[in-house]
Amino acid sequence: MSIGSNDMTQLTLGLDRDSSIVAKLFDERDAAVKILLQMAISTCRRLGKYVGICGQGPSDHPELARWLVEQGIDSLSLNPDSVIETWMFLATPANTPPHEEVQPHA
């Protein structure tokens, strides 16, 4: 099964991420979304079925990617520009914050 994080978030939170009125409320890390993700992942694992995720969430939020791996997700779909940074983040201990880009002094 492949979970679409954008669709699941929109349906769970009842909002359109493309709407300028409510887009700021769109967050794949919302507790309600994570509960449904955990339910889907654990059900697939219990039934011996593949479960992966596609969508913007794991690319935008490395801590969500880590949480998904901890839940037992089989695969993550990532945007090309986030693959290296996300994999490097996943390779670090769980209590290490995401990499923040250092800005040069002016």
Biopython code that builds the backbone (N, CA, C, O; Angstrom):
import numpy as np
from Bio.PDB.StructureBuilder import StructureBuilder

atoms = [
    (1, "MET", "N", (0.849, -1.161, 0.000)),
    (1, "MET", "CA", (0.000, 0.000, 0.000)),
    (1, "MET", "C", (0.897, 1.225, 0.000)),
    (1, "MET", "O", (1.937, 1.247, 0.658)),
    (2, "SER", "N", (0.496, 2.219, -0.725)),
    (2, "SER", "CA", (1.220, 3.486, -0.716)),
    (2, "SER", "C", (0.306, 4.566, -0.144)),
    (2, "SER", "O", (-0.799, 4.797, -0.636)),
    (3, "ILE", "N", (0.792, 5.211, 0.895)),
    (3, "ILE", "CA", (0.032, 6.272, 1.555)),
    (3, "ILE", "C", (0.437, 7.601, 0.928)),
    (3, "ILE", "O", (1.626, 7.905, 0.828)),
    (4, "GLY", "N", (-0.531, 8.381, 0.514)),
    (4, "GLY", "CA", (-0.270, 9.735, 0.036)),
    (4, "GLY", "C", (-0.384, 10.700, 1.205)),
    (4, "GLY", "O", (-1.483, 10.975, 1.687)),
    (5, "SER", "N", (0.756, 11.213, 1.661)),
    (5, "SER", "CA", (0.721, 12.065, 2.861)),
    (5, "SER", "C", (-0.061, 13.354, 2.637)),
    (5, "SER", "O", (-0.714, 13.847, 3.557)),
    (6, "ASN", "N", (-0.004, 13.902, 1.437)),
    (6, "ASN", "CA", (-0.760, 15.137, 1.170)),
    (6, "ASN", "C", (-2.261, 14.877, 1.249)),
    (6, "ASN", "O", (-2.995, 15.615, 1.905)),
    (7, "ASP", "N", (-2.710, 13.813, 0.568)),
    (7, "ASP", "CA", (-4.134, 13.493, 0.578)),
    (7, "ASP", "C", (-4.622, 13.132, 1.973)),
    (7, "ASP", "O", (-5.686, 13.583, 2.397)),
    (8, "MET", "N", (-3.846, 12.317, 2.691)),
    (8, "MET", "CA", (-4.262, 11.923, 4.028)),
    (8, "MET", "C", (-4.381, 13.145, 4.949)),
    (8, "MET", "O", (-5.312, 13.244, 5.749)),
    (9, "THR", "N", (-3.435, 14.060, 4.824)),
    (9, "THR", "CA", (-3.464, 15.258, 5.666)),
    (9, "THR", "C", (-4.663, 16.132, 5.318)),
    (9, "THR", "O", (-5.358, 16.613, 6.213)),
    (10, "GLN", "N", (-4.909, 16.339, 4.035)),
    (10, "GLN", "CA", (-6.050, 17.164, 3.629)),
    (10, "GLN", "C", (-7.371, 16.573, 4.108)),
    (10, "GLN", "O", (-8.234, 17.291, 4.612)),
    (11, "LEU", "N", (-7.525, 15.247, 3.944)),
    (11, "LEU", "CA", (-8.768, 14.601, 4.363)),
    (11, "LEU", "C", (-8.918, 14.582, 5.882)),
    (11, "LEU", "O", (-10.014, 14.792, 6.402)),
    (12, "THR", "N", (-7.828, 14.333, 6.587)),
    (12, "THR", "CA", (-7.886, 14.261, 8.051)),
    (12, "THR", "C", (-8.194, 15.623, 8.658)),
    (12, "THR", "O", (-9.022, 15.737, 9.563)),
    (13, "LEU", "N", (-7.523, 16.653, 8.155)),
    (13, "LEU", "CA", (-7.700, 17.990, 8.720)),
    (13, "LEU", "C", (-8.843, 18.761, 8.074)),
    (13, "LEU", "O", (-9.232, 19.822, 8.563)),
    (14, "GLY", "N", (-9.379, 18.237, 6.984)),
    (14, "GLY", "CA", (-10.515, 18.887, 6.328)),
    (14, "GLY", "C", (-10.165, 20.229, 5.720)),
    (14, "GLY", "O", (-10.930, 21.187, 5.829)),
    (15, "LEU", "N", (-8.994, 20.298, 5.072)),
    (15, "LEU", "CA", (-8.600, 21.565, 4.471)),
    (15, "LEU", "C", (-7.838, 21.347, 3.176)),
    (15, "LEU", "O", (-7.339, 20.256, 2.901)),
    (16, "ASP", "N", (-7.761, 22.400, 2.398)),
    (16, "ASP", "CA", (-7.084, 22.375, 1.106)),
    (16, "ASP", "C", (-5.746, 23.083, 1.249)),
    (16, "ASP", "O", (-5.705, 24.277, 1.545)),
    (17, "ARG", "N", (-4.652, 22.360, 1.042)),
    (17, "ARG", "CA", (-3.324, 22.946, 1.211)),
    (17, "ARG", "C", (-3.021, 24.023, 0.187)),
    (17, "ARG", "O", (-2.093, 24.810, 0.370)),
    (18, "ASP", "N", (-3.804, 24.068, -0.902)),
    (18, "ASP", "CA", (-3.596, 25.086, -1.926)),
    (18, "ASP", "C", (-4.421, 26.345, -1.685)),
    (18, "ASP", "O", (-4.306, 27.309, -2.443)),
    (19, "SER", "N", (-5.233, 26.355, -0.666)),
    (19, "SER", "CA", (-6.052, 27.526, -0.347)),
    (19, "SER", "C", (-5.250, 28.507, 0.498)),
    (19, "SER", "O", (-4.728, 28.139, 1.551)),
    (20, "SER", "N", (-5.149, 29.731, 0.051)),
    (20, "SER", "CA", (-4.403, 30.736, 0.817)),
    (20, "SER", "C", (-5.057, 31.026, 2.164)),
    (20, "SER", "O", (-4.410, 31.555, 3.068)),
    (21, "ILE", "N", (-6.317, 30.688, 2.302)),
    (21, "ILE", "CA", (-7.040, 30.951, 3.550)),
    (21, "ILE", "C", (-6.620, 29.977, 4.646)),
    (21, "ILE", "O", (-6.455, 30.383, 5.797)),
    (22, "VAL", "N", (-6.443, 28.690, 4.308)),
    (22, "VAL", "CA", (-6.174, 27.679, 5.330)),
    (22, "VAL", "C", (-4.851, 26.934, 5.148)),
    (22, "VAL", "O", (-4.527, 26.062, 5.955)),
    (23, "ALA", "N", (-4.086, 27.254, 4.115)),
    (23, "ALA", "CA", (-2.857, 26.505, 3.825)),
    (23, "ALA", "C", (-1.886, 26.503, 5.005)),
    (23, "ALA", "O", (-1.155, 25.531, 5.195)),
    (24, "LYS", "N", (-1.869, 27.552, 5.782)),
    (24, "LYS", "CA", (-0.936, 27.623, 6.922)),
    (24, "LYS", "C", (-1.249, 26.582, 7.989)),
    (24, "LYS", "O", (-0.402, 26.293, 8.835)),
    (25, "LEU", "N", (-2.457, 26.014, 7.963)),
    (25, "LEU", "CA", (-2.853, 24.989, 8.928)),
    (25, "LEU", "C", (-2.465, 23.579, 8.479)),
    (25, "LEU", "O", (-2.554, 22.632, 9.260)),
    (26, "PHE", "N", (-2.033, 23.439, 7.215)),
    (26, "PHE", "CA", (-1.673, 22.134, 6.657)),
    (26, "PHE", "C", (-0.357, 21.675, 7.259)),
    (26, "PHE", "O", (0.667, 22.341, 7.101)),
    (27, "ASP", "N", (-0.378, 20.539, 7.951)),
    (27, "ASP", "CA", (0.844, 20.027, 8.575)),
    (27, "ASP", "C", (0.729, 18.513, 8.734)),
    (27, "ASP", "O", (-0.103, 18.014, 9.492)),
    (28, "GLU", "N", (1.585, 17.789, 8.002)),
    (28, "GLU", "CA", (1.580, 16.332, 8.061)),
    (28, "GLU", "C", (1.959, 15.804, 9.432)),
    (28, "GLU", "O", (1.737, 14.629, 9.722)),
    (29, "ARG", "N", (2.529, 16.651, 10.284)),
    (29, "ARG", "CA", (2.948, 16.235, 11.625)),
    (29, "ARG", "C", (1.843, 16.367, 12.657)),
    (29, "ARG", "O", (2.064, 16.071, 13.832)),
    (30, "ASP", "N", (0.662, 16.802, 12.248)),
    (30, "ASP", "CA", (-0.473, 16.938, 13.156)),
    (30, "ASP", "C", (-0.762, 15.592, 13.831)),
    (30, "ASP", "O", (-0.657, 14.535, 13.207)),
    (31, "ALA", "N", (-1.123, 15.650, 15.104)),
    (31, "ALA", "CA", (-1.359, 14.426, 15.880)),
    (31, "ALA", "C", (-2.416, 13.529, 15.240)),
    (31, "ALA", "O", (-2.258, 12.309, 15.234)),
    (32, "ALA", "N", (-3.491, 14.108, 14.701)),
    (32, "ALA", "CA", (-4.540, 13.300, 14.086)),
    (32, "ALA", "C", (-4.019, 12.569, 12.850)),
    (32, "ALA", "O", (-4.367, 11.410, 12.621)),
    (33, "VAL", "N", (-3.195, 13.237, 12.059)),
    (33, "VAL", "CA", (-2.613, 12.614, 10.867)),
    (33, "VAL", "C", (-1.681, 11.478, 11.286)),
    (33, "VAL", "O", (-1.704, 10.399, 10.693)),
    (34, "LYS", "N", (-0.867, 11.725, 12.304)),
    (34, "LYS", "CA", (0.072, 10.697, 12.754)),
    (34, "LYS", "C", (-0.652, 9.475, 13.320)),
    (34, "LYS", "O", (-0.175, 8.350, 13.170)),
    (35, "ILE", "N", (-1.788, 9.685, 13.960)),
    (35, "ILE", "CA", (-2.564, 8.549, 14.460)),
    (35, "ILE", "C", (-3.021, 7.676, 13.291)),
    (35, "ILE", "O", (-2.910, 6.451, 13.349)),
    (36, "LEU", "N", (-3.536, 8.303, 12.233)),
    (36, "LEU", "CA", (-3.990, 7.531, 11.078)),
    (36, "LEU", "C", (-2.826, 6.868, 10.354)),
    (36, "LEU", "O", (-2.949, 5.733, 9.894)),
    (37, "LEU", "N", (-1.697, 7.566, 10.248)),
    (37, "LEU", "CA", (-0.512, 6.957, 9.643)),
    (37, "LEU", "C", (-0.071, 5.729, 10.437)),
    (37, "LEU", "O", (0.232, 4.683, 9.863)),
    (38, "GLN", "N", (-0.039, 5.867, 11.746)),
    (38, "GLN", "CA", (0.376, 4.753, 12.611)),
    (38, "GLN", "C", (-0.589, 3.587, 12.472)),
    (38, "GLN", "O", (-0.160, 2.434, 12.440)),
    (39, "MET", "N", (-1.882, 3.866, 12.390)),
    (39, "MET", "CA", (-2.871, 2.808, 12.232)),
    (39, "MET", "C", (-2.662, 2.067, 10.904)),
    (39, "MET", "O", (-2.710, 0.838, 10.862)),
    (40, "ALA", "N", (-2.433, 2.813, 9.833)),
    (40, "ALA", "CA", (-2.232, 2.195, 8.519)),
    (40, "ALA", "C", (-0.951, 1.374, 8.492)),
    (40, "ALA", "O", (-0.942, 0.250, 7.990)),
    (41, "ILE", "N", (0.128, 1.928, 9.028)),
    (41, "ILE", "CA", (1.411, 1.214, 9.038)),
    (41, "ILE", "C", (1.319, -0.049, 9.877)),
    (41, "ILE", "O", (1.742, -1.118, 9.437)),
    (42, "SER", "N", (0.773, 0.063, 11.074)),
    (42, "SER", "CA", (0.720, -1.115, 11.954)),
    (42, "SER", "C", (-0.199, -2.197, 11.378)),
    (42, "SER", "O", (0.081, -3.385, 11.537)),
    (43, "THR", "N", (-1.274, -1.812, 10.721)),
    (43, "THR", "CA", (-2.171, -2.799, 10.114)),
    (43, "THR", "C", (-1.460, -3.529, 8.974)),
    (43, "THR", "O", (-1.537, -4.754, 8.870)),
    (44, "CYS", "N", (-0.773, -2.776, 8.126)),
    (44, "CYS", "CA", (-0.021, -3.412, 7.032)),
    (44, "CYS", "C", (1.053, -4.343, 7.577)),
    (44, "CYS", "O", (1.225, -5.452, 7.072)),
    (45, "ARG", "N", (1.773, -3.903, 8.599)),
    (45, "ARG", "CA", (2.824, -4.739, 9.191)),
    (45, "ARG", "C", (2.229, -6.021, 9.766)),
    (45, "ARG", "O", (2.771, -7.108, 9.565)),
    (46, "ARG", "N", (1.113, -5.890, 10.479)),
    (46, "ARG", "CA", (0.467, -7.052, 11.094)),
    (46, "ARG", "C", (0.009, -8.054, 10.037)),
    (46, "ARG", "O", (0.034, -9.262, 10.272)),
    (47, "LEU", "N", (-0.412, -7.549, 8.863)),
    (47, "LEU", "CA", (-0.903, -8.418, 7.795)),
    (47, "LEU", "C", (0.188, -8.840, 6.819)),
    (47, "LEU", "O", (-0.080, -9.536, 5.840)),
    (48, "GLY", "N", (1.422, -8.415, 7.093)),
    (48, "GLY", "CA", (2.531, -8.782, 6.231)),
    (48, "GLY", "C", (2.509, -8.102, 4.875)),
    (48, "GLY", "O", (3.019, -8.649, 3.897)),
    (49, "LYS", "N", (1.931, -6.929, 4.806)),
    (49, "LYS", "CA", (1.810, -6.184, 3.555)),
    (49, "LYS", "C", (2.818, -5.035, 3.504)),
    (49, "LYS", "O", (3.160, -4.442, 4.527)),
    (50, "TYR", "N", (3.282, -4.740, 2.298)),
    (50, "TYR", "CA", (4.154, -3.602, 2.063)),
    (50, "TYR", "C", (3.399, -2.313, 2.359)),
    (50, "TYR", "O", (2.211, -2.204, 2.058)),
    (51, "VAL", "N", (4.087, -1.337, 2.948)),
    (51, "VAL", "CA", (3.504, -0.009, 3.132)),
    (51, "VAL", "C", (4.601, 1.036, 2.931)),
    (51, "VAL", "O", (5.651, 0.998, 3.572)),
    (52, "GLY", "N", (4.328, 1.950, 2.037)),
    (52, "GLY", "CA", (5.251, 3.053, 1.770)),
    (52, "GLY", "C", (4.495, 4.366, 1.831)),
    (52, "GLY", "O", (3.275, 4.393, 1.997)),
    (53, "ILE", "N", (5.232, 5.447, 1.697)),
    (53, "ILE", "CA", (4.592, 6.764, 1.730)),
    (53, "ILE", "C", (5.181, 7.632, 0.635)),
    (53, "ILE", "O", (6.387, 7.628, 0.389)),
    (54, "CYS", "N", (4.302, 8.375, -0.012)),
    (54, "CYS", "CA", (4.728, 9.375, -0.975)),
    (54, "CYS", "C", (4.090, 10.692, -0.535)),
    (54, "CYS", "O", (3.165, 10.697, 0.277)),
    (55, "GLY", "N", (4.569, 11.769, -1.057)),
    (55, "GLY", "CA", (4.044, 13.075, -0.673)),
    (55, "GLY", "C", (5.141, 13.961, -0.133)),
    (55, "GLY", "O", (6.295, 13.546, -0.019)),
    (56, "GLN", "N", (4.785, 15.152, 0.191)),
    (56, "GLN", "CA", (5.734, 16.184, 0.593)),
    (56, "GLN", "C", (6.251, 16.028, 2.020)),
    (56, "GLN", "O", (7.359, 16.470, 2.324)),
    (57, "GLY", "N", (5.478, 15.414, 2.886)),
    (57, "GLY", "CA", (5.791, 15.360, 4.313)),
    (57, "GLY", "C", (7.201, 14.923, 4.670)),
    (57, "GLY", "O", (7.917, 15.683, 5.322)),
    (58, "PRO", "N", (7.630, 13.730, 4.273)),
    (58, "PRO", "CA", (8.974, 13.280, 4.649)),
    (58, "PRO", "C", (10.096, 14.155, 4.078)),
    (58, "PRO", "O", (11.168, 14.263, 4.673)),
    (59, "SER", "N", (9.843, 14.776, 2.924)),
    (59, "SER", "CA", (10.856, 15.653, 2.325)),
    (59, "SER", "C", (10.977, 16.978, 3.079)),
    (59, "SER", "O", (12.075, 17.507, 3.249)),
    (60, "ASP", "N", (9.844, 17.502, 3.527)),
    (60, "ASP", "CA", (9.844, 18.795, 4.223)),
    (60, "ASP", "C", (10.204, 18.685, 5.699)),
    (60, "ASP", "O", (10.706, 19.642, 6.288)),
    (61, "HIS", "N", (9.955, 17.541, 6.293)),
    (61, "HIS", "CA", (10.114, 17.387, 7.735)),
    (61, "HIS", "C", (10.918, 16.120, 8.044)),
    (61, "HIS", "O", (10.335, 15.046, 8.193)),
    (62, "PRO", "N", (12.235, 16.229, 8.140)),
    (62, "PRO", "CA", (13.058, 15.045, 8.419)),
    (62, "PRO", "C", (12.635, 14.300, 9.684)),
    (62, "PRO", "O", (12.751, 13.076, 9.753)),
    (63, "GLU", "N", (12.148, 15.029, 10.676)),
    (63, "GLU", "CA", (11.713, 14.364, 11.908)),
    (63, "GLU", "C", (10.482, 13.492, 11.656)),
    (63, "GLU", "O", (10.292, 12.486, 12.340)),
    (64, "LEU", "N", (9.645, 13.863, 10.686)),
    (64, "LEU", "CA", (8.518, 13.015, 10.302)),
    (64, "LEU", "C", (9.034, 11.765, 9.601)),
    (64, "LEU", "O", (8.514, 10.671, 9.820)),
    (65, "ALA", "N", (10.046, 11.919, 8.765)),
    (65, "ALA", "CA", (10.651, 10.752, 8.107)),
    (65, "ALA", "C", (11.184, 9.775, 9.145)),
    (65, "ALA", "O", (10.980, 8.567, 9.027)),
    (66, "ARG", "N", (11.867, 10.296, 10.165)),
    (66, "ARG", "CA", (12.387, 9.431, 11.228)),
    (66, "ARG", "C", (11.244, 8.730, 11.959)),
    (66, "ARG", "O", (11.314, 7.529, 12.219)),
    (67, "TRP", "N", (10.208, 9.470, 12.285)),
    (67, "TRP", "CA", (9.061, 8.891, 12.984)),
    (67, "TRP", "C", (8.444, 7.769, 12.149)),
    (67, "TRP", "O", (8.086, 6.722, 12.689)),
    (68, "LEU", "N", (8.318, 7.980, 10.840)),
    (68, "LEU", "CA", (7.760, 6.958, 9.959)),
    (68, "LEU", "C", (8.626, 5.700, 9.957)),
    (68, "LEU", "O", (8.102, 4.587, 9.994)),
    (69, "VAL", "N", (9.934, 5.869, 9.915)),
    (69, "VAL", "CA", (10.849, 4.725, 9.967)),
    (69, "VAL", "C", (10.673, 3.991, 11.301)),
    (69, "VAL", "O", (10.641, 2.761, 11.333)),
    (70, "GLU", "N", (10.562, 4.733, 12.380)),
    (70, "GLU", "CA", (10.366, 4.126, 13.699)),
    (70, "GLU", "C", (9.055, 3.352, 13.762)),
    (70, "GLU", "O", (8.953, 2.364, 14.490)),
    (71, "GLN", "N", (8.050, 3.791, 13.006)),
    (71, "GLN", "CA", (6.757, 3.106, 12.990)),
    (71, "GLN", "C", (6.791, 1.839, 12.149)),
    (71, "GLN", "O", (5.897, 1.000, 12.260)),
    (72, "GLY", "N", (7.813, 1.689, 11.307)),
    (72, "GLY", "CA", (7.945, 0.491, 10.503)),
    (72, "GLY", "C", (7.605, 0.659, 9.033)),
    (72, "GLY", "O", (7.364, -0.333, 8.346)),
    (73, "ILE", "N", (7.580, 1.879, 8.536)),
    (73, "ILE", "CA", (7.301, 2.102, 7.109)),
    (73, "ILE", "C", (8.362, 1.386, 6.276)),
    (73, "ILE", "O", (9.532, 1.358, 6.658)),
    (74, "ASP", "N", (7.968, 0.811, 5.152)),
    (74, "ASP", "CA", (8.906, 0.083, 4.301)),
    (74, "ASP", "C", (9.696, 0.996, 3.371)),
    (74, "ASP", "O", (10.852, 0.707, 3.062)),
    (75, "SER", "N", (9.093, 2.088, 2.923)),
    (75, "SER", "CA", (9.809, 2.985, 2.017)),
    (75, "SER", "C", (9.280, 4.410, 2.136)),
    (75, "SER", "O", (8.122, 4.644, 2.482)),
    (76, "LEU", "N", (10.168, 5.346, 1.837)),
    (76, "LEU", "CA", (9.846, 6.774, 1.820)),
    (76, "LEU", "C", (10.112, 7.304, 0.421)),
    (76, "LEU", "O", (11.157, 7.021, -0.165)),
    (77, "SER", "N", (9.189, 8.056, -0.105)),
    (77, "SER", "CA", (9.410, 8.756, -1.359)),
    (77, "SER", "C", (9.844, 10.170, -0.989)),
    (77, "SER", "O", (9.174, 10.852, -0.214)),
    (78, "LEU", "N", (10.974, 10.601, -1.553)),
    (78, "LEU", "CA", (11.520, 11.912, -1.221)),
    (78, "LEU", "C", (11.725, 12.743, -2.476)),
    (78, "LEU", "O", (11.977, 12.202, -3.553)),
    (79, "ASN", "N", (11.616, 14.054, -2.336)),
    (79, "ASN", "CA", (11.955, 14.953, -3.432)),
    (79, "ASN", "C", (13.456, 14.858, -3.689)),
    (79, "ASN", "O", (14.233, 14.724, -2.744)),
    (80, "PRO", "N", (13.873, 14.925, -4.948)),
    (80, "PRO", "CA", (15.307, 14.791, -5.260)),
    (80, "PRO", "C", (16.213, 15.729, -4.470)),
    (80, "PRO", "O", (17.323, 15.348, -4.097)),
    (81, "ASP", "N", (15.750, 16.954, -4.211)),
    (81, "ASP", "CA", (16.604, 17.915, -3.503)),
    (81, "ASP", "C", (16.695, 17.656, -1.999)),
    (81, "ASP", "O", (17.455, 18.332, -1.305)),
    (82, "SER", "N", (15.938, 16.696, -1.490)),
    (82, "SER", "CA", (15.977, 16.415, -0.054)),
    (82, "SER", "C", (16.533, 15.029, 0.278)),
    (82, "SER", "O", (16.661, 14.689, 1.454)),
    (83, "VAL", "N", (16.859, 14.236, -0.716)),
    (83, "VAL", "CA", (17.271, 12.847, -0.481)),
    (83, "VAL", "C", (18.506, 12.765, 0.405)),
    (83, "VAL", "O", (18.489, 12.070, 1.421)),
    (84, "ILE", "N", (19.573, 13.461, 0.038)),
    (84, "ILE", "CA", (20.829, 13.351, 0.792)),
    (84, "ILE", "C", (20.662, 13.874, 2.214)),
    (84, "ILE", "O", (21.075, 13.220, 3.172)),
    (85, "GLU", "N", (20.060, 15.047, 2.352)),
    (85, "GLU", "CA", (19.884, 15.621, 3.691)),
    (85, "GLU", "C", (19.006, 14.729, 4.573)),
    (85, "GLU", "O", (19.304, 14.543, 5.752)),
    (86, "THR", "N", (17.930, 14.179, 4.012)),
    (86, "THR", "CA", (17.037, 13.321, 4.799)),
    (86, "THR", "C", (17.736, 12.026, 5.196)),
    (86, "THR", "O", (17.619, 11.595, 6.343)),
    (87, "TRP", "N", (18.465, 11.393, 4.266)),
    (87, "TRP", "CA", (19.181, 10.154, 4.594)),
    (87, "TRP", "C", (20.268, 10.407, 5.628)),
    (87, "TRP", "O", (20.483, 9.583, 6.517)),
    (88, "MET", "N", (20.955, 11.537, 5.518)),
    (88, "MET", "CA", (21.980, 11.873, 6.515)),
    (88, "MET", "C", (21.320, 12.082, 7.883)),
    (88, "MET", "O", (21.857, 11.650, 8.904)),
    (89, "PHE", "N", (20.180, 12.732, 7.903)),
    (89, "PHE", "CA", (19.452, 12.941, 9.155)),
    (89, "PHE", "C", (19.025, 11.605, 9.752)),
    (89, "PHE", "O", (19.152, 11.391, 10.958)),
    (90, "LEU", "N", (18.517, 10.704, 8.905)),
    (90, "LEU", "CA", (18.079, 9.397, 9.396)),
    (90, "LEU", "C", (19.245, 8.563, 9.918)),
    (90, "LEU", "O", (19.050, 7.666, 10.737)),
    (91, "ALA", "N", (20.446, 8.854, 9.451)),
    (91, "ALA", "CA", (21.629, 8.105, 9.891)),
    (91, "ALA", "C", (22.186, 8.614, 11.218)),
    (91, "ALA", "O", (23.074, 7.987, 11.794)),
    (92, "THR", "N", (21.673, 9.746, 11.709)),
    (92, "THR", "CA", (22.151, 10.307, 12.976)),
    (92, "THR", "C", (21.290, 9.801, 14.132)),
    (92, "THR", "O", (20.171, 9.340, 13.911)),
    (93, "PRO", "N", (21.804, 9.883, 15.366)),
    (93, "PRO", "CA", (21.000, 9.474, 16.526)),
    (93, "PRO", "C", (19.699, 10.276, 16.611)),
    (93, "PRO", "O", (19.645, 11.430, 16.186)),
    (94, "ALA", "N", (18.670, 9.663, 17.154)),
    (94, "ALA", "CA", (17.332, 10.259, 17.189)),
    (94, "ALA", "C", (17.247, 11.583, 17.928)),
    (94, "ALA", "O", (16.349, 12.374, 17.641)),
    (95, "ASN", "N", (18.134, 11.855, 18.854)),
    (95, "ASN", "CA", (18.044, 13.103, 19.616)),
    (95, "ASN", "C", (18.817, 14.247, 18.967)),
    (95, "ASN", "O", (18.944, 15.313, 19.569)),
    (96, "THR", "N", (19.336, 14.054, 17.757)),
    (96, "THR", "CA", (20.061, 15.097, 17.046)),
    (96, "THR", "C", (19.062, 15.902, 16.217)),
    (96, "THR", "O", (18.300, 15.316, 15.448)),
    (97, "PRO", "N", (19.045, 17.243, 16.353)),
    (97, "PRO", "CA", (18.093, 18.050, 15.588)),
    (97, "PRO", "C", (18.428, 18.037, 14.104)),
    (97, "PRO", "O", (19.564, 17.745, 13.732)),
    (98, "PRO", "N", (17.438, 18.354, 13.235)),
    (98, "PRO", "CA", (17.710, 18.418, 11.798)),
    (98, "PRO", "C", (18.807, 19.432, 11.495)),
    (98, "PRO", "O", (18.983, 20.411, 12.219)),
    (99, "HIS", "N", (19.541, 19.181, 10.416)),
    (99, "HIS", "CA", (20.616, 20.075, 9.999)),
    (99, "HIS", "C", (20.067, 21.452, 9.666)),
    (99, "HIS", "O", (19.086, 21.582, 8.935)),
    (100, "GLU", "N", (20.697, 22.457, 10.199)),
    (100, "GLU", "CA", (20.326, 23.827, 9.857)),
    (100, "GLU", "C", (21.452, 24.435, 9.057)),
    (100, "GLU", "O", (22.619, 24.345, 9.440)),
    (101, "GLU", "N", (21.102, 25.052, 7.949)),
    (101, "GLU", "CA", (22.112, 25.652, 7.078)),
    (101, "GLU", "C", (22.750, 26.825, 7.783)),
    (101, "GLU", "O", (22.052, 27.678, 8.332)),
    (102, "VAL", "N", (24.066, 26.877, 7.773)),
    (102, "VAL", "CA", (24.812, 27.967, 8.401)),
    (102, "VAL", "C", (24.914, 29.105, 7.400)),
    (102, "VAL", "O", (25.332, 28.910, 6.259)),
    (103, "GLN", "N", (24.532, 30.280, 7.836)),
    (103, "GLN", "CA", (24.587, 31.461, 6.981)),
    (103, "GLN", "C", (25.943, 32.149, 7.153)),
    (103, "GLN", "O", (26.399, 32.333, 8.281)),
    (104, "PRO", "N", (26.598, 32.535, 6.039)),
    (104, "PRO", "CA", (27.868, 33.239, 6.155)),
    (104, "PRO", "C", (27.682, 34.617, 6.774)),
    (104, "PRO", "O", (26.643, 35.256, 6.607)),
    (105, "HIS", "N", (28.700, 35.057, 7.485)),
    (105, "HIS", "CA", (28.652, 36.396, 8.069)),
    (105, "HIS", "C", (28.818, 37.427, 6.973)),
    (105, "HIS", "O", (29.607, 37.232, 6.048)),
    (106, "ALA", "N", (28.093, 38.507, 7.067)),
    (106, "ALA", "CA", (28.180, 39.565, 6.048)),
    (106, "ALA", "C", (29.354, 40.479, 6.297)),
    (106, "ALA", "O", (29.574, 41.421, 5.537)),
]
sb = StructureBuilder()
sb.init_structure("model")
sb.init_model(0)
sb.init_chain("A")
sb.init_seg("    ")
for serial, (resi, resn, name, xyz) in enumerate(atoms, 1):
    if name == "N":
        sb.init_residue(resn, " ", resi, " ")
    sb.init_atom(name, np.array(xyz, "f"), 0.0, 1.0, " ", f" {name:<3s}", serial, name[0])
structure = sb.get_structure()
